[in-house]
Amino acid sequence: MWIQMENKLTKNLYLFPYLLWIALFVIAPILLVLYYSFFDIEGNLSLINYQKFFTPVYLKMTFSSFWYAFLITAISLLIAYPTAYLLTKTKHKQLWLLLIIVPSWINLLLKAYAFIGIFGTYGAANSFLNLMGIGSQQILFTDFSFIFVSVYIFIPFMILPIFNSLNELNPTLLDAANDLGASKWTTFRRVIFPLTIDGVKSGCQVVFIPALSLFMLTRLIAGNRVITLGTSIEQHFLVTQDWGMGSTIAVFLIIIMVVIMVVTNTRKRGV
């Protein structure tokens, strides 16, 4: 019994730093944001911010955030799944996977400024178009440039969980499907994809949630032509100084993210 009590005490001691971290850097900031959301721009206790959120301006902004996050996630998935599948078939798959992940270690701001140079009027993209005889085009500060750069940044995070799911796939199941006369498309539709759906869900979760709250790329790459909830939060906190409205948008963004995490939650099913 003494040994059990000692093990329990040791476990609680190891758990304390984790609980302290969660309390200080997760729960406390959320409570602080929730607190500020009940104050208007003049510092008066009010529900006006919640009323404002359901006006056409903010509802349109919410729809825009979902639309761009959906496009970024869908395009990332369409590119990532075949890429991850091909990686599992290569000889040095771990090396190729590392080369795909390495760019994600570079600072986001540096990558954004690199693409400003590439997509600029005298950048590499327009130089190539001039070489092809198409002529210089407005690439930077467009929806295309915003989605392209966002997909480039998020795609390693989509590839990794899908690669892990495909890599853990039992090859005997594919052999069995082949022996039963299933075509490659049927094998993919009935065997491969259902067994790797957890990786797809994880990838979509990792991409969709941060894509909802993008704000740096909307300013640097899209030139503020793309307005999302993340952009609005930044503007309210840093420009208009309306912390209450910025906090209210953040509260709804947190709720949306929690709902997405619950919906895309992956649990290993028993065999």
C-alpha positions in Angstrom: 0.0 0.0 0.0 2.9 2.3 0.8 4.4 1.6 -2.6 1.1 2.5 -4.3 0.9 5.8 -2.4 4.5 6.6 -3.3 3.8 5.9 -7.0 0.7 8.0 -6.9 2.6 10.9 -5.3 5.4 10.6 -7.9 2.8 10.6 -10.7 1.2 13.8 -9.3 4.6 15.5 -9.0 5.3 14.7 -12.7 1.8 15.9 -13.6 2.1 19.3 -11.8 4.3 21.1 -14.4 2.0 20.0 -17.2 -1.1 21.2 -15.3 0.6 24.5 -14.4 1.5 25.0 -18.0 -2.0 24.3 -19.2 -3.4 26.7 -16.5 -1.1 29.6 -17.3 -0.8 29.4 -21.0 -4.2 27.8 -22.1 -6.9 28.3 -19.6 -5.9 31.7 -18.3 -5.6 33.4 -21.8 -9.0 31.9 -22.8 -10.6 33.3 -19.6 -8.9 36.6 -20.2 -10.2 36.8 -23.8 -13.7 35.8 -22.6 -13.5 38.5 -19.9 -12.6 41.3 -22.3 -15.3 40.3 -24.8 -17.9 41.6 -22.4 -16.6 45.2 -22.6 -17.3 47.7 -25.3 -14.7 50.1 -26.8 -15.3 52.6 -24.0 -14.8 50.0 -21.3 -18.4 49.6 -20.3 -19.8 46.1 -19.4 -22.0 45.2 -22.4 -23.1 42.5 -24.8 -22.9 44.8 -27.8 -19.9 43.0 -29.2 -21.8 39.7 -29.4 -24.6 41.6 -31.2 -22.2 43.1 -33.6 -20.7 39.7 -34.5 -24.1 38.5 -35.9 -24.3 41.5 -38.3 -23.8 40.9 -42.0 -20.2 42.3 -41.9 -18.9 39.8 -39.5 -21.0 36.9 -40.8 -19.6 37.5 -44.3 -16.1 37.6 -42.8 -16.7 34.3 -41.0 -17.9 32.7 -44.3 -14.9 34.1 -46.1 -12.6 32.6 -43.4 -14.3 29.2 -43.8 -14.2 29.4 -47.6 -10.4 30.1 -47.8 -9.6 27.6 -45.1 -11.7 25.0 -47.0 -9.8 25.8 -50.3 -6.4 25.6 -48.6 -7.3 22.3 -46.9 -8.8 20.8 -50.0 -5.9 21.7 -52.3 -3.4 20.5 -49.7 -5.2 17.2 -49.4 -5.4 16.7 -53.2 -1.6 17.2 -53.4 -0.6 15.6 -50.1 -2.3 12.2 -50.5 -0.7 11.2 -53.8 2.6 12.6 -52.6 2.4 10.6 -49.3 1.5 7.5 -51.3 4.4 7.9 -53.7 6.7 8.4 -50.7 5.8 5.1 -49.2 6.8 3.4 -52.5 10.2 5.1 -52.7 13.5 3.5 -51.6 14.6 6.3 -49.2 11.2 7.4 -48.1 12.4 8.8 -44.7 15.0 11.0 -46.4 12.4 12.3 -48.9 10.0 12.9 -46.1 12.6 14.9 -44.2 13.3 17.0 -47.3 9.6 17.9 -47.4 9.4 18.7 -43.7 12.6 20.8 -43.6 11.0 24.0 -45.2 8.5 24.0 -42.3 11.4 24.8 -39.9 12.0 28.1 -41.7 10.4 31.2 -40.1 7.0 32.0 -41.6 7.9 35.7 -42.1 11.0 34.8 -44.0 9.0 32.5 -46.4 6.4 35.2 -46.8 9.0 37.8 -47.9 10.6 35.2 -50.2 7.3 34.8 -52.0 6.9 38.6 -52.2 10.1 38.6 -54.2 9.1 35.7 -56.3 5.6 37.0 -57.2 6.6 40.7 -57.4 6.6 42.7 -60.6 10.2 41.9 -61.3 10.2 38.6 -59.5 11.0 35.1 -60.9 7.4 34.3 -61.7 6.9 37.3 -63.9 10.4 36.9 -65.5 9.3 33.4 -66.5 6.0 34.7 -67.9 7.9 37.3 -69.9 10.2 34.6 -71.2 7.2 32.6 -72.4 5.8 35.6 -74.2 2.8 36.0 -71.9 3.9 39.3 -70.3 4.0 40.6 -66.8 1.0 39.8 -64.6 -0.3 41.0 -61.3 0.4 37.8 -59.2 1.1 39.4 -55.8 -1.8 40.7 -53.8 -4.3 38.3 -55.3 -6.4 35.3 -54.1 -4.2 33.0 -56.1 -1.0 34.1 -54.4 -2.6 33.9 -51.0 -3.9 30.4 -51.5 -0.7 29.2 -53.2 1.6 30.4 -50.4 -0.8 29.1 -47.7 -0.9 25.6 -49.4 2.9 25.7 -49.7 3.3 26.5 -45.9 0.7 24.0 -44.7 1.3 21.0 -47.0 4.0 19.3 -45.0 1.6 19.1 -42.0 -0.9 17.4 -44.3 1.6 15.0 -45.8 3.0 13.8 -42.5 -0.1 12.2 -40.8 -1.2 10.7 -44.2 2.3 9.2 -44.8 2.2 7.7 -41.3 -1.2 6.1 -42.0 -0.1 4.7 -45.4 3.2 3.5 -44.0 1.4 1.5 -41.3 -1.0 -0.1 -43.8 -0.7 -3.9 -43.8 0.4 -4.9 -47.3 -1.3 -8.3 -47.0 -4.6 -6.5 -47.2 -3.7 -5.1 -50.6 -2.5 -8.5 -51.7 -5.8 -10.0 -50.6 -7.8 -7.4 -52.5 -5.7 -8.1 -55.6 -6.2 -11.9 -55.3 -10.0 -11.3 -55.1 -9.9 -9.5 -58.4 -10.3 -5.9 -57.2 -9.1 -3.2 -59.5 -6.6 -0.5 -58.3 -9.4 2.0 -58.0 -11.6 -0.4 -56.0 -8.7 -1.3 -53.8 -8.0 2.4 -53.1 -11.7 3.2 -52.5 -12.6 0.1 -50.4 -9.3 -0.7 -48.7 -6.6 2.0 -48.7 -8.6 5.2 -48.2 -10.9 3.8 -45.4 -7.9 2.5 -43.5 -6.0 5.8 -43.8 -9.0 8.1 -43.0 -7.6 8.8 -39.5 -4.5 10.3 -41.1 -6.6 12.4 -43.5 -8.7 13.7 -40.6 -5.6 14.6 -38.6 -4.1 16.4 -41.6 -7.3 18.3 -42.3 -7.5 19.3 -38.6 -3.9 20.5 -38.6 -4.3 22.5 -41.7 -7.9 23.8 -41.5 -7.7 25.2 -37.9 -4.7 27.5 -38.4 -5.9 28.4 -41.9 -9.0 29.9 -40.2 -7.0 32.4 -38.3 -4.3 33.5 -40.8 -3.5 37.2 -40.6 0.1 37.7 -41.6 -0.3 36.2 -45.1 -3.5 38.1 -45.7 -1.5 41.4 -45.2 1.8 40.5 -46.8 0.8 38.2 -49.7 -2.9 39.2 -50.3 -2.4 42.9 -49.5 -5.4 42.9 -47.2 -7.7 41.9 -50.1 -8.5 38.7 -48.2 -10.1 39.5 -44.9 -10.5 36.7 -42.4 -11.3 36.4 -38.7 -7.6 36.4 -37.9 -7.1 39.7 -39.8 -10.1 41.3 -38.0 -8.7 40.3 -34.6 -5.4 41.8 -35.5 -7.0 45.0 -36.7 -9.2 45.4 -33.6 -6.3 44.8 -31.2 -3.6 46.8 -32.9 -5.4 49.5 -35.0 -8.8 50.3 -33.7 -7.8 49.4 -30.1 -11.3 47.8 -29.6 -10.1 44.9 -27.5 -13.6 43.9 -26.6 -14.6 43.2 -30.3 -11.3 41.5 -31.0 -11.8 39.3 -28.0 -15.4 38.5 -29.0 -14.2 37.3 -32.5 -11.5 35.3 -30.8 -14.1 33.6 -28.5 -16.1 32.5 -31.5 -13.0 31.4 -33.3 -12.0 29.2 -30.3 -15.6 27.7 -30.2 -15.3 27.0 -34.0 -11.9 25.4 -33.5 -13.1 23.2 -30.6 -16.1 22.0 -32.7 -13.8 21.1 -35.6 -11.5 19.2 -33.3 -14.4 17.2 -31.9 -15.8 16.5 -35.3 -12.4 15.4 -36.7 -11.4 13.5 -33.6 -9.7 10.3 -34.4 -9.9 7.2 -32.2 -8.3 3.9 -32.8 -11.0 1.3 -33.2 -10.5 -2.1 -31.6 -9.7 -5.0 -33.9 
